[in-house]
């Protein structure tokens, strides 16, 4: 199973009294989302399930893909790792899954799946971490398939 973790692109700072879920992408964030979406669309299988946080900045980031996406309230900011694992059906999903979400949850999930510990790993704004689960010699194995930041594209 492939699990692609995509942190939302650069968003506006929260304004006084503003709901955090309503923060939009900045113009730079829009460019980051478009660049990363182009990179992803050359690599993602047509069957990839796209799961998106209800936060506006995540919805805008994922919209750049031009694919059908499902908004999943359980993966909102500060979601527990278990919510992302459950939503993605890791590691048993029959299709690749892309989650467009938030820090620090994405970094913690990557650390848990790759290193077996919950640590605060940094996932940069707009970046993708592509994980792959497989059986090797009868043992489960998780590998880091790719890490890509939008500013390198």
C-alpha angles and dihedrals in degrees: 000000000000119000116189116196113200119183114210116260124253112310135194118270114260112266122219109280093008120134108242090226090063098059110123131209119270118234087262089051091052089053091047091051093050093049094047092044090054090050092047095046090059090056110030121097115243088242095059112133111223115208118187136191113241090242112116092232091057094045090051092047093051093044088069088070091065090219133120110272133186119221109224115193090197091070096055120130114306092018115160118252090245089064092058092045090051095045092049094043088228123222099000104056113124093216134046115271127210118197118196104198151120148293136279091026096057092051092046091050092050090050092049094048097041103034103020093238133095107241134151102258116177119243108185122229111280093007129133129218112193115201127187128201121198143149113255119183088343093305126107114247132186118200135181104243098180145344117200132174122201094232091062093058 
